[in-house]
Amino acid sequence: MFENRGPKCALLVYIDDATGKLLHLRFATSANTFDYLHATKAYLQQWGKPIAFYSPDRYG
């Protein structure tokens, strides 16, 4: 919440798992499909198609 200076949000991050380099970051109102698709489109436009995408297990 940025120390009560702004609304709650989610940070969507694309990381190169081989190097640990942060490739794309995007703040969104929540971790929802619509914002993930926008972030993925921006990632693909900048970096091209990766071999694979992995996502964290949110429930494990």
N, CA, C and O atoms as a printed pandas DataFrame, in Angstrom:
     atom_number atom_name residue_name chain_id  residue_number  x_coord  y_coord  z_coord
0              1         N          MET        A               1    0.827   -1.210    0.000
1              2        CA          MET        A               1    0.000    0.000    0.000
2              3         C          MET        A               1    0.853    1.248    0.000
3              4         O          MET        A               1    0.314    2.344    0.157
4              5         N          PHE        A               2    2.117    1.139   -0.164
5              6        CA          PHE        A               2    2.984    2.307   -0.233
6              7         C          PHE        A               2    2.842    3.199    0.995
7              8         O          PHE        A               2    2.707    4.417    0.881
8              9         N          GLU        A               3    2.875    2.581    2.158
9             10        CA          GLU        A               3    2.798    3.307    3.429
10            11         C          GLU        A               3    1.553    4.198    3.505
11            12         O          GLU        A               3    1.632    5.347    3.940
12            13         N          ASN        A               4    0.427    3.672    3.088
13            14        CA          ASN        A               4   -0.863    4.371    3.095
14            15         C          ASN        A               4   -0.877    5.607    2.208
15            16         O          ASN        A               4   -1.697    6.500    2.426
16            17         N          ARG        A               5    0.015    5.690    1.202
17            18        CA          ARG        A               5    0.043    6.836    0.295
18            19         C          ARG        A               5   -0.625    6.524   -1.032
19            20         O          ARG        A               5   -0.636    7.369   -1.928
20            21         N          GLY        A               6   -1.173    5.350   -1.176
21            22        CA          GLY        A               6   -1.828    4.982   -2.421
22            23         C          GLY        A               6   -2.658    3.734   -2.216
23            24         O          GLY        A               6   -2.577    3.097   -1.165
24            25         N          PRO        A               7   -3.456    3.379   -3.207
25            26        CA          PRO        A               7   -4.304    2.193   -3.095
26            27         C          PRO        A               7   -3.488    0.907   -3.184
27            28         O          PRO        A               7   -2.352    0.909   -3.659
28            29         N          LYS        A               8   -4.086   -0.188   -2.720
29            30        CA          LYS        A               8   -3.447   -1.492   -2.842
30            31         C          LYS        A               8   -3.281   -1.847   -4.306
31            32         O          LYS        A               8   -4.099   -1.476   -5.147
32            33         N          CYS        A               9   -2.208   -2.575   -4.600
33            34        CA          CYS        A               9   -1.980   -2.991   -5.976
34            35         C          CYS        A               9   -1.141   -4.263   -5.981
35            36         O          CYS        A               9   -0.667   -4.720   -4.941
36            37         N          ALA        A              10   -0.971   -4.818   -7.166
37            38        CA          ALA        A              10   -0.130   -6.003   -7.358
38            39         C          ALA        A              10    1.002   -5.622   -8.306
39            40         O          ALA        A              10    0.808   -4.822   -9.222
40            41         N          LEU        A              11    2.171   -6.190   -8.087
41            42        CA          LEU        A              11    3.299   -5.982   -8.984
42            43         C          LEU        A              11    3.490   -7.258   -9.788
43            44         O          LEU        A              11    3.799   -8.312   -9.233
44            45         N          LEU        A              12    3.308   -7.155  -11.090
45            46        CA          LEU        A              12    3.505   -8.292  -11.995
46            47         C          LEU        A              12    4.936   -8.204  -12.506
47            48         O          LEU        A              12    5.343   -7.170  -13.035
48            49         N          VAL        A              13    5.700   -9.279  -12.351
49            50        CA          VAL        A              13    7.126   -9.251  -12.676
50            51         C          VAL        A              13    7.483  -10.428  -13.571
51            52         O          VAL        A              13    7.080  -11.562  -13.312
52            53         N          TYR        A              14    8.236  -10.153  -14.618
53            54        CA          TYR        A              14    8.782  -11.186  -15.495
54            55         C          TYR        A              14   10.285  -11.228  -15.255
55            56         O          TYR        A              14   10.978  -10.229  -15.445
56            57         N          ILE        A              15   10.787  -12.393  -14.833
57            58        CA          ILE        A              15   12.191  -12.564  -14.455
58            59         C          ILE        A              15   12.817  -13.638  -15.324
59            60         O          ILE        A              15   12.222  -14.691  -15.551
60            61         N          ASP        A              16   14.026  -13.368  -15.811
61            62        CA          ASP        A              16   14.794  -14.394  -16.517
62            63         C          ASP        A              16   15.316  -15.359  -15.463
63            64         O          ASP        A              16   16.158  -14.984  -14.647
64            65         N          ASP        A              17   14.831  -16.592  -15.466
65            66        CA          ASP        A              17   15.209  -17.533  -14.405
66            67         C          ASP        A              17   16.669  -17.957  -14.491
67            68         O          ASP        A              17   17.218  -18.431  -13.496
68            69         N          ALA        A              18   17.318  -17.804  -15.643
69            70        CA          ALA        A              18   18.731  -18.175  -15.770
70            71         C          ALA        A              18   19.650  -17.110  -15.180
71            72         O          ALA        A              18   20.685  -17.430  -14.596
72            73         N          THR        A              19   19.264  -15.828  -15.337
73            74        CA          THR        A              19   20.137  -14.739  -14.883
74            75         C          THR        A              19   19.598  -14.005  -13.670
75            76         O          THR        A              19   20.350  -13.319  -12.978
76            77         N          GLY        A              20   18.308  -14.139  -13.403
77            78        CA          GLY        A              20   17.684  -13.402  -12.311
78            79         C          GLY        A              20   17.366  -11.960  -12.692
79            80         O          GLY        A              20   16.929  -11.181  -11.845
80            81         N          LYS        A              21   17.582  -11.596  -13.956
81            82        CA          LYS        A              21   17.341  -10.230  -14.424
82            83         C          LYS        A              21   15.840   -9.953  -14.505
83            84         O          LYS        A              21   15.077  -10.762  -15.031
84            85         N          LEU        A              22   15.428   -8.796  -13.976
85            86        CA          LEU        A              22   14.039   -8.368  -14.073
86            87         C          LEU        A              22   13.822   -7.808  -15.475
87            88         O          LEU        A              22   14.441   -6.812  -15.849
88            89         N          LEU        A              23   12.949   -8.441  -16.249
89            90        CA          LEU        A              23   12.765   -8.058  -17.640
90            91         C          LEU        A              23   11.564   -7.137  -17.854
91            92         O          LEU        A              23   11.577   -6.299  -18.755
92            93         N          HIS        A              24   10.539   -7.288  -17.038
93            94        CA          HIS        A              24    9.347   -6.440  -17.184
94            95         C          HIS        A              24    8.637   -6.375  -15.841
95            96         O          HIS        A              24    8.437   -7.396  -15.182
96            97         N          LEU        A              25    8.259   -5.173  -15.443
97            98        CA          LEU        A              25    7.503   -4.968  -14.213
98            99         C          LEU        A              25    6.294   -4.107  -14.526
99           100         O          LEU        A              25    6.374   -3.183  -15.335
100          101         N          ARG        A              26    5.172   -4.412  -13.885
101          102        CA          ARG        A              26    3.949   -3.649  -14.127
102          103         C          ARG        A              26    3.109   -3.643  -12.852
103          104         O          ARG        A              26    2.840   -4.696  -12.276
104          105         N          PHE        A              27    2.698   -2.460  -12.419
105          106        CA          PHE        A              27    1.751   -2.348  -11.317
106          107         C          PHE        A              27    0.343   -2.500  -11.869
107          108         O          PHE        A              27    0.020   -1.952  -12.923
108          109         N          ALA        A              28   -0.488   -3.242  -11.158
109          110        CA          ALA        A              28   -1.878   -3.457  -11.557
110          111         C          ALA        A              28   -2.764   -3.367  -10.323
111          112         O          ALA        A              28   -2.291   -3.515   -9.196
112          113         N          THR        A              29   -4.035   -3.126  -10.539
113          114        CA          THR        A              29   -4.953   -3.028   -9.402
114          115         C          THR        A              29   -5.090   -4.351   -8.664
115          116         O          THR        A              29   -5.358   -4.381   -7.463
116          117         N          SER        A              30   -4.901   -5.459   -9.404
117          118        CA          SER        A              30   -4.895   -6.789   -8.804
118          119         C          SER        A              30   -4.200   -7.734   -9.778
119          120         O          SER        A              30   -3.940   -7.374  -10.926
120          121         N          ALA        A              31   -3.904   -8.929   -9.318
121          122        CA          ALA        A              31   -3.299   -9.943  -10.189
122          123         C          ALA        A              31   -4.427  -10.643  -10.941
123          124         O          ALA        A              31   -4.866  -11.728  -10.560
124          125         N          ASN        A              32   -4.887  -10.005  -12.015
125          126        CA          ASN        A              32   -6.015  -10.540  -12.769
126          127         C          ASN        A              32   -5.589  -10.849  -14.201
127          128         O          ASN        A              32   -4.545  -10.383  -14.660
128          129         N          THR        A              33   -6.391  -11.627  -14.892
129          130        CA          THR        A              33   -6.069  -12.073  -16.247
130          131         C          THR        A              33   -5.858  -10.900  -17.196
131          132         O          THR        A              33   -4.909  -10.911  -17.980
132          133         N          PHE        A              34   -6.708   -9.903  -17.144
133          134        CA          PHE        A              34   -6.624   -8.756  -18.039
134          135         C          PHE        A              34   -5.258   -8.072  -17.920
135          136         O          PHE        A              34   -4.610   -7.804  -18.931
136          137         N          ASP        A              35   -4.821   -7.792  -16.698
137          138        CA          ASP        A              35   -3.532   -7.123  -16.501
138          139         C          ASP        A              35   -2.361   -8.038  -16.845
139          140         O          ASP        A              35   -1.349   -7.566  -17.365
140          141         N          TYR        A              36   -2.476   -9.337  -16.565
141          142        CA          TYR        A              36   -1.424  -10.271  -16.985
142          143         C          TYR        A              36   -1.282  -10.293  -18.501
143          144         O          TYR        A              36   -0.164  -10.355  -19.013
144          145         N          LEU        A              37   -2.396  -10.243  -19.227
145          146        CA          LEU        A              37   -2.330  -10.238  -20.690
146          147         C          LEU        A              37   -1.664   -8.964  -21.215
147          148         O          LEU        A              37   -0.875   -9.021  -22.159
148          149         N          HIS        A              38   -1.976   -7.817  -20.610
149          150        CA          HIS        A              38   -1.320   -6.570  -21.009
150          151         C          HIS        A              38    0.180   -6.611  -20.714
151          152         O          HIS        A              38    0.990   -6.179  -21.534
152          153         N          ALA        A              39    0.541   -7.124  -19.554
153          154        CA          ALA        A              39    1.953   -7.230  -19.199
154          155         C          ALA        A              39    2.675   -8.207  -20.119
155          156         O          ALA        A              39    3.810   -7.956  -20.526
156          157         N          THR        A              40    2.028   -9.312  -20.445
157          158        CA          THR        A              40    2.635  -10.297  -21.338
158          159         C          THR        A              40    2.829   -9.718  -22.733
159          160         O          THR        A              40    3.862   -9.949  -23.361
160          161         N          LYS        A              41    1.859   -8.978  -23.216
161          162        CA          LYS        A              41    1.992   -8.346  -24.533
162          163         C          LYS        A              41    3.183   -7.391  -24.552
163          164         O          LYS        A              41    3.971   -7.406  -25.498
164          165         N          ALA        A              42    3.319   -6.566  -23.528
165          166        CA          ALA        A              42    4.449   -5.634  -23.457
166          167         C          ALA        A              42    5.772   -6.390  -23.384
167          168         O          ALA        A              42    6.747   -6.004  -24.029
168          169         N          TYR        A              43    5.806   -7.459  -22.603
169          170        CA          TYR        A              43    7.008   -8.286  -22.510
170          171         C          TYR        A              43    7.376   -8.856  -23.878
171          172         O          TYR        A              43    8.529   -8.760  -24.298
172          173         N          LEU        A              44    6.416   -9.442  -24.569
173          174        CA          LEU        A              44    6.668  -10.060  -25.873
174          175         C          LEU        A              44    7.129   -9.037  -26.909
175          176         O          LEU        A              44    7.990   -9.335  -27.737
176          177         N          GLN        A              45    6.561   -7.838  -26.865
177          178        CA          GLN        A              45    6.976   -6.795  -27.803
178          179         C          GLN        A              45    8.423   -6.380  -27.575
179          180         O          GLN        A              45    9.143   -6.074  -28.526
180          181         N          GLN        A              46    8.848   -6.369  -26.317
181          182        CA          GLN        A              46   10.217   -5.950  -26.017
182          183         C          GLN        A              46   11.236   -7.080  -26.159
183          184         O          GLN        A              46   12.326   -6.865  -26.690
184          185         N          TRP        A              47   10.894   -8.278  -25.693
185          186        CA          TRP        A              47   11.879   -9.360  -25.594
186          187         C          TRP        A              47   11.646  -10.510  -26.561
187          188         O          TRP        A              47   12.533  -11.347  -26.727
188          189         N          GLY        A              48   10.490  -10.582  -27.202
189          190        CA          GLY        A              48   10.196  -11.710  -28.081
190          191         C          GLY        A              48    9.660  -12.892  -27.289
191          192         O          GLY        A              48    9.473  -12.820  -26.075
192          193         N          LYS        A              49    9.418  -13.977  -28.006
193          194        CA          LYS        A              49    8.802  -15.159  -27.398
194          195         C          LYS        A              49    9.851  -15.977  -26.635
195          196         O          LYS        A              49   10.875  -16.349  -27.210
196          197         N          PRO        A              50    9.614  -16.260  -25.360
197          198        CA          PRO        A              50   10.547  -17.098  -24.604
198          199         C          PRO        A              50   10.327  -18.582  -24.915
199          200         O          PRO        A              50    9.346  -18.955  -25.558
200          201         N          ILE        A              51   11.236  -19.397  -24.459
201          202        CA          ILE        A              51   11.067  -20.845  -24.620
202          203         C          ILE        A              51    9.898  -21.326  -23.767
203          204         O          ILE        A              51    9.129  -22.190  -24.188
204          205         N          ALA        A              52    9.768  -20.762  -22.561
205          206        CA          ALA        A              52    8.685  -21.177  -21.663
206          207         C          ALA        A              52    8.373  -20.055  -20.685
207          208         O          ALA        A              52    9.230  -19.223  -20.386
208          209         N          PHE        A              53    7.148  -20.039  -20.192
209          210        CA          PHE        A              53    6.738  -19.173  -19.089
210          211         C          PHE        A              53    6.480  -20.055  -17.888
211          212         O          PHE        A              53    5.916  -21.140  -18.025
212          213         N          TYR        A              54    6.882  -19.608  -16.720
213          214        CA          TYR        A              54    6.586  -20.294  -15.473
214          215         C          TYR        A              54    5.900  -19.292  -14.555
215          216         O          TYR        A              54    6.215  -18.102  -14.578
216          217         N          SER        A              55    4.970  -19.773  -13.754
217          218        CA          SER        A              55    4.320  -18.891  -12.780
218          219         C          SER        A              55    4.422  -19.558  -11.411
219          220         O          SER        A              55    4.466  -20.784  -11.301
220          221         N          PRO        A              56    4.459  -18.730  -10.378
221          222        CA          PRO        A              56    4.575  -19.300   -9.024
222          223         C          PRO        A              56    3.301  -20.040   -8.633
223          224         O          PRO        A              56    2.209  -19.705   -9.091
224          225         N          ASP        A              57    3.453  -21.024   -7.803
225          226        CA          ASP        A              57    2.311  -21.744   -7.257
226          227         C          ASP        A              57    1.782  -20.929   -6.098
227          228         O          ASP        A              57    2.382  -20.910   -5.023
228          229         N          ARG        A              58    0.676  -20.261   -6.302
229          230        CA          ARG        A              58    0.125  -19.356   -5.288
230          231         C          ARG        A              58   -0.516  -20.102   -4.122
231          232         O          ARG        A              58   -0.763  -19.506   -3.073
232          233         N          TYR        A              59   -0.785  -21.369   -4.286
233          234        CA          TYR        A              59   -1.524  -22.096   -3.262
234          235         C          TYR        A              59   -0.697  -23.216   -2.614
235          236         O          TYR        A              59   -1.235  -24.018   -1.851
236          237         N          GLY        A              60    0.597  -23.274   -2.911
237          238        CA          GLY        A              60    1.380  -24.392   -2.427
238          239         C          GLY        A              60    2.352  -24.100   -1.364
239          240         O          GLY        A              60    3.053  -25.001   -0.903
